[in-house]
Amino acid sequence: MAKARGMAETAEQAGLTRPALYKALSEKGNPNLASLLGIMKALGVKVSFQLAPETATQP
């Protein structure tokens, strides 16, 4: 998505440098939460979490 939108524009909106964006999104990248949230915001991506259903049965 970042490449389709433009890496320079995405990086700027995410508050990162272009090289930092490439590094964060690379196969060996390990972005911190702040970077990941900035990238998601720049791309207009929203994530939500919910509890997993319990798989253990109760006696």
C-alpha positions, 0 to 999 in steps of 0.5 A: 500500500505504501508503494502504491501511495508513494513512499515519500508521501507516506513517510512524510505523513507518518513522520518518518524519513523515506529510508526509515519507512523502507527499513520498517517495512522490509522483511527484516524490519522491526518497527516500533509501535509508534512507527507502525501507528504512524504508517497505518494512519498515513495509509488510512488503515485502522485495526481493531482487537477483540478477545479470542473465544475461549477454547478450553471447556469448563467441567 
